[in-house]
Amino acid sequence: MLVFSINDIIPSELGIEKLCRTFPQFFFAESGEVAHIFRRHSFRASIKRWTLDKVSAALEKRNRKTTYDHSMPPSAPTQTLLSPAELSYIHSSLSLTPSVRPDLRSATQFRPLIAETGILPSTNGSARVCYSDGTEAIVGIKAELEKTSRRWHNEAEIVVEAPTTTSEKNNITGHTASQSSITVTLDVPGQRDDDPLPTFLAAMLLESLQSSAPLLQTLYINSRWHWHLHVDILLLSPPLSYPLPLLSLTTHLALLDSKLPRQTSEPGDDPLFDDDWDAAVLLYPTASTNRTSRPPVTLLVLTVGTNIIFDPSREELAVADAVLAVSFAPDDEGRLQLVALRTVDPPSRLTPPGVPDVVNPATAVGAAATAAGGKEGSGAVPTASQDTLMSSTKGNVWAPPRGGMKRELVKTIVEAVLRPGGVGEEVLAGLAGVES
């Protein structure tokens, strides 16, 4: 049923009740008195045609608003309005050894943030993280009991030997839930759910969670039942920088805060659970249970030349040569393992290039070069001479980066994250200090 405001369709003095009886296929949200002019049949016919035209125009306008144009380029919230001179200055500062960042942080230092958990009622777990620039995210976790399809159970059957230790007895089945038992939804202000940015961010977060074997083992109950985990992410403010690390850290804390009801039935029976929430068990048990597995974390790393910079800001992303998203998680023995690795198209590729003075006629140097090169005819610098001048000034004038990242540099980044005492362990130690 379509509901239209009468002010958008007919003047209010014409009345509504007669029009509703004449056109029963439409319902109008307001009512009024029947005007005497409606008694004229000829005018009623003209009003009918005019009303249908207005309704058709309203429907067409609504369809235009809800149609998604797939030819539109992806939105870039990390775009920064900086001049080529400013971009060149930041790029030169980051290329130094050691790098000089705009906020004077070290290459592995992260921005300060505020984090808290257990903030949402009626959820299995929740967390909130706010960066120093005001970007804020909230994550809520909901666990739903779901029946396992017979097809997945047959494909996922794993044969294990008889348990010999206590840790093996705690995981006696050896089964894992399906990867489809985890769902991630992301809401970004000013973005549709099917826009490129929310779609890519949700896929990145879901990929790392689906690759976590301890999480899938915890969601498995028996061959007929499993837990379905719904991860709802809300970005409360428009992203001032690329929000992937913020969303990943918030999801990590929400999963650490999540609890599941304690199962009271036998493993092979239909599941029954304890109603007492105080008796619920953590989705990721603490270190006191001799279990060191934790949710995955995704970090954003950029490169400028051979320099590696963690947790880049918006200004640093605007001059990045390449950007890499690294997802990692500790295994049962506490060693960090690489979960996912993806490149991110840096916004620096869309920045305007600078123009050297030697080829800019508005400058004294450019005017002299133009006059010297234009003696032969056209008054402009010849193309060959212009290319030579551009190559000679390379490095002094900003130019958008091209190409990707070398394999040796990717290896260096992964080692910096996974090695003992590296960036990965430092991030996990900081997140472990957040009080529930």
C-alpha positions in Angstrom: 0.0 0.0 0.0 1.4 3.4 -1.0 0.9 6.4 1.3 1.2 9.9 -0.1 0.8 13.3 1.5 -2.1 15.1 0.1 -0.1 18.3 -0.1 2.1 16.6 -2.8 -0.8 15.4 -4.9 -3.9 17.8 -4.8 -4.7 21.1 -3.2 -6.2 20.8 0.2 -9.3 22.8 -0.7 -10.5 20.1 -3.1 -11.2 17.5 -0.5 -10.1 13.9 0.0 -13.1 11.7 0.8 -14.6 12.0 -2.7 -11.2 11.3 -4.2 -10.7 8.2 -2.1 -14.1 6.8 -3.3 -13.2 7.6 -6.9 -9.8 6.1 -6.8 -9.9 3.1 -4.3 -6.5 1.9 -5.5 -4.8 4.7 -3.6 -4.8 5.7 0.0 -4.1 9.2 1.1 -2.8 10.1 4.5 -5.0 13.1 5.2 -8.8 13.8 5.0 -10.9 16.8 4.5 -14.3 18.1 3.4 -15.8 17.4 0.0 -15.7 20.5 -2.1 -18.7 21.5 -4.3 -16.5 21.7 -7.3 -16.1 17.9 -7.2 -19.7 17.5 -8.3 -18.8 18.5 -11.8 -18.0 15.3 -13.8 -15.7 17.0 -16.3 -13.6 18.6 -13.7 -13.5 15.2 -11.8 -12.0 13.6 -14.9 -9.3 16.2 -15.2 -8.5 15.9 -11.5 -8.2 12.1 -12.0 -5.7 12.5 -14.8 -3.8 15.1 -12.9 -3.6 13.0 -9.8 -2.4 10.0 -11.6 0.3 12.1 -13.2 1.4 13.3 -9.8 1.4 9.7 -8.4 3.5 8.5 -11.3 6.0 11.3 -10.8 6.2 10.5 -7.1 6.9 6.8 -7.8 9.5 7.7 -10.4 11.2 10.0 -7.9 11.3 7.3 -5.3 12.8 4.8 -7.7 15.5 7.2 -8.6 16.5 7.6 -5.0 16.7 3.9 -4.3 18.5 2.9 -7.5 22.2 2.1 -7.0 24.5 3.0 -9.9 27.2 0.4 -10.1 29.2 2.6 -12.5 29.9 5.1 -9.7 33.4 5.0 -8.3 33.9 3.8 -4.8 33.6 6.6 -2.2 36.9 7.5 -0.5 36.3 8.9 3.0 40.1 9.0 3.5 40.6 11.6 0.9 42.5 14.7 2.2 42.4 18.1 0.6 46.2 18.7 0.5 48.1 20.6 -2.1 50.9 18.9 -4.1 53.4 20.9 -2.1 52.0 19.6 1.2 51.9 16.1 -0.1 55.5 16.3 -1.2 56.5 17.7 2.2 54.8 14.8 4.1 56.1 12.2 1.7 59.7 13.5 2.1 59.3 13.5 5.9 58.1 9.9 6.0 61.0 8.9 3.6 63.6 10.0 6.2 65.5 7.5 8.4 63.9 7.4 10.9 60.5 8.6 9.6 59.2 11.9 10.9 55.4 11.6 11.2 53.1 14.6 11.3 52.0 13.8 14.9 55.6 12.9 15.9 54.8 9.2 16.6 57.3 6.5 16.0 56.9 4.1 13.1 55.3 1.4 15.4 53.5 3.7 17.8 49.7 3.6 17.7 47.2 6.5 18.3 45.7 6.8 21.8 42.3 5.4 22.2 39.5 4.8 24.7 38.1 1.3 25.0 35.4 -0.3 27.2 33.5 -3.6 27.1 30.1 -4.8 28.3 28.3 -1.6 27.3 25.2 -3.1 25.5 22.4 -5.0 27.3 20.8 -8.1 25.9 24.0 -9.1 24.0 26.4 -11.9 24.5 29.3 -9.4 24.3 29.9 -5.8 23.3 32.7 -3.2 23.1 33.2 0.4 22.3 36.5 2.0 21.0 37.0 5.7 20.3 40.1 7.1 18.6 41.7 10.4 19.6 40.4 12.0 16.4 36.8 11.3 17.5 36.1 8.3 15.3 34.1 5.8 17.4 32.7 2.3 16.8 30.5 0.0 18.8 30.2 -3.8 18.2 27.5 -6.1 19.6 27.7 -9.9 19.5 24.6 -12.1 19.5 24.8 -15.9 19.6 21.8 -17.9 18.2 21.3 -21.6 18.5 21.0 -23.1 15.0 20.4 -26.5 13.5 23.3 -27.9 11.4 22.5 -28.9 7.9 23.1 -32.6 7.1 25.2 -31.7 4.1 27.7 -29.6 6.1 28.0 -32.3 8.8 28.9 -35.0 6.2 31.5 -32.8 4.6 33.0 -31.6 7.9 33.4 -35.0 9.5 36.9 -35.3 11.1 38.3 -38.5 12.4 40.5 -38.1 15.5 42.5 -40.5 17.7 41.5 -41.3 21.2 42.3 -38.4 23.6 45.3 -38.9 25.8 45.7 -35.6 27.6 43.4 -33.3 29.5 43.5 -30.7 26.7 42.6 -33.2 24.1 39.6 -34.4 26.2 38.3 -30.9 26.4 38.2 -30.9 22.6 37.2 -34.6 22.2 35.1 -34.2 19.1 37.6 -32.5 16.8 34.8 -30.9 14.8 34.4 -27.3 13.8 31.3 -25.4 12.8 30.7 -24.2 9.3 32.2 -20.9 8.2 28.7 -19.7 7.4 27.9 -19.8 11.1 29.5 -16.3 11.5 27.8 -13.3 10.0 29.2 -9.7 10.0 27.0 -6.6 9.3 28.5 -3.2 9.1 26.8 0.2 9.2 28.8 3.2 8.1 27.2 6.7 8.3 26.4 8.1 4.9 27.0 4.7 3.2 24.5 2.1 1.9 25.0 -1.5 2.9 26.0 -2.4 -0.6 28.4 0.4 -1.2 32.0 -0.6 -1.9 33.5 0.6 1.4 31.2 -1.2 3.9 31.2 -4.3 1.7 35.0 -4.5 1.6 35.4 -3.8 5.3 32.8 -6.4 6.3 34.5 -9.0 4.0 37.9 -8.3 5.5 36.6 -8.7 9.1 34.6 -11.8 8.2 37.6 -13.5 6.4 39.8 -13.2 9.5 37.0 -14.6 11.8 36.2 -17.5 9.5 39.9 -18.4 9.5 40.0 -18.7 13.3 39.9 -22.5 14.0 39.5 -22.1 17.8 36.4 -19.9 17.3 34.8 -22.4 14.9 35.5 -25.2 17.3 33.8 -23.3 20.2 30.7 -22.7 18.1 30.3 -26.4 17.4 28.0 -28.3 19.8 27.3 -31.6 18.1 26.5 -33.1 14.7 23.0 -31.5 14.8 23.4 -28.2 16.5 25.8 -25.2 16.5 26.0 -21.6 17.6 25.5 -18.9 14.9 27.4 -15.8 15.8 26.1 -12.4 14.6 28.6 -9.6 14.7 26.9 -6.2 14.4 29.3 -3.3 13.9 28.2 0.3 14.0 30.5 3.2 13.1 29.1 6.1 15.0 30.9 8.9 13.1 32.0 9.4 9.5 35.4 7.8 9.1 38.2 10.4 9.2 40.8 7.7 8.3 40.6 4.2 7.0 38.4 2.5 9.7 39.6 -1.1 9.3 41.9 -1.2 12.4 39.3 0.6 14.5 36.6 -2.0 13.6 39.0 -4.9 14.1 40.1 -3.8 17.6 36.5 -3.2 18.6 35.4 -6.6 17.3 38.3 -8.2 19.1 37.3 -6.7 22.5 33.6 -7.6 21.9 34.5 -11.3 21.2 36.7 -11.4 24.4 33.7 -10.1 26.3 31.3 -12.6 24.8 29.8 -15.4 26.8 27.8 -18.5 25.9 25.3 -20.3 28.2 26.7 -23.3 30.0 25.6 -26.5 28.5 23.9 -28.9 30.9 23.0 -31.7 28.5 25.2 -34.6 27.2 27.4 -33.8 24.1 25.4 -36.1 21.8 21.9 -35.0 23.0 19.8 -32.0 22.0 21.4 -29.1 23.8 20.1 -27.8 27.1 21.6 -24.8 28.8 21.8 -23.3 32.3 19.5 -20.3 32.7 21.9 -18.6 35.1 23.9 -16.1 33.2 26.5 -15.9 35.9 27.3 -19.5 35.1 27.9 -18.7 31.4 31.3 -19.5 29.9 33.5 -17.1 28.0 33.8 -17.5 24.2 37.5 -17.1 24.6 38.6 -18.5 28.0 41.1 -16.6 30.0 44.7 -17.6 30.7 43.7 -19.2 33.9 42.1 -22.1 31.9 45.4 -22.7 30.1 43.9 -21.5 26.8 45.8 -18.8 25.0 43.8 -18.5 21.8 42.3 -15.1 21.2 40.3 -13.4 18.3 42.2 -12.2 15.3 43.3 -8.6 14.9 43.8 -6.7 11.6 46.4 -4.0 11.4 46.9 -1.4 8.7 50.5 -0.8 7.5 51.8 1.6 4.8 55.1 1.9 3.1 56.9 5.0 1.9 60.0 3.9 0.0 61.5 1.2 2.3 60.1 2.6 5.5 57.2 0.8 7.2 54.6 2.7 9.3 51.9 1.2 11.4 48.5 2.7 12.2 48.7 5.5 9.6 46.6 8.7 9.9 44.6 10.3 7.1 47.5 12.6 6.1 49.9 9.7 5.9 47.5 7.6 3.8 47.4 10.4 1.3 51.1 9.9 0.5 51.4 6.1 0.9 53.2 4.2 -1.8 51.3 1.0 -0.8 49.0 -0.1 2.0 48.7 -3.6 3.5 46.1 -5.1 5.9 47.6 -7.8 8.1 45.4 -10.1 10.1 46.9 -12.3 12.8 45.9 -14.4 15.8 47.7 -16.5 18.5 47.3 -20.2 18.4 46.8 -22.5 21.3 50.5 -22.3 22.2 50.5 -18.5 22.2 52.5 -18.1 18.9 51.2 -15.6 16.5 50.0 -16.9 13.2 49.2 -15.1 10.0 45.4 -15.3 9.3 44.9 -13.1 6.2 46.9 -10.6 4.1 45.4 -8.1 1.7 46.5 -5.0 -0.1 44.4 -1.8 0.1 44.2 0.7 -2.8 45.8 3.8 -1.2 44.0 7.2 -1.7 47.3 8.7 -2.7 46.7 7.4 -6.2 43.8 9.9 -6.6 45.8 13.0 -5.5 46.7 15.7 -8.0 50.3 15.7 -9.3 52.5 18.7 -8.8 54.0 20.8 -11.7 57.7 21.6 -11.7 58.7 25.2 -12.0 60.7 24.5 -15.1 57.6 23.5 -17.1 55.2 26.0 -15.5 55.0 29.2 -17.6 53.6 31.1 -14.6 57.0 31.0 -12.8 60.2 32.8 -13.8 62.1 29.6 -14.4 59.3 28.2 -16.5 58.9 31.3 -18.5 62.6 31.3 -19.3 62.5 27.7 -20.4 59.5 28.3 -22.5 61.1 31.3 -24.2 64.3 29.3 -24.8 62.4 26.3 -26.2 60.0 28.3 -28.3 62.5 30.1 -30.5 62.0 27.3 -33.1 58.4 28.0 -33.6 55.4 27.3 -31.4 56.6 29.2 -28.3 56.2 26.1 -26.0 58.7 23.7 -24.6 59.2 20.7 -27.0 57.8 17.4 -25.8 61.2 15.7 -25.6 62.7 18.6 -23.6 59.6 18.6 -21.3 60.0 14.9 -20.5 63.7 15.4 -19.8 62.9 18.3 -17.4 60.1 16.3 -15.6 62.5 13.3 -15.1 65.2 15.6 -13.8 62.9 17.0 -11.1 61.5 13.6 -10.0 61.6 13.4 -6.2 61.3 17.1 -5.7 57.7 17.4 -7.0 54.8 15.3 -5.8 53.6 12.6 -8.2 50.9 10.0 -7.3 52.5 6.6 -6.6 52.2 3.7 -9.1 52.7 0.0 -8.8 52.5 -2.2 -5.8 54.7 -3.6 -3.0 57.8 -5.7 -3.4 57.8 -9.2 -1.9 60.8 -8.5 0.3 58.9 -5.6 1.9 55.8 -7.7 2.5 58.0 -10.3 4.2 59.5 -7.6 6.4 56.1 -6.4 7.4 54.8 -9.9 8.3 58.0 -10.6 10.3 57.6 -7.3 12.2 54.1 -8.3 13.2 54.6 -12.0 14.1 58.0 -12.1 15.6 58.3 -12.5 19.4 58.2 -9.1 21.1 57.0 -7.5 17.9 54.1 -5.2 17.0 51.5 -8.0 17.2 52.4 -9.0 20.8 52.4 -5.3 21.8 48.9 -4.8 20.4 47.5 -7.9 22.1 49.1 -6.9 25.4 47.5 -3.5 25.2 44.1 -5.0 24.4 44.4 -7.4 27.3 44.6 -4.5 29.7 41.1 -3.3 28.9 38.9 -3.9 31.9 35.6 -5.7 31.4 
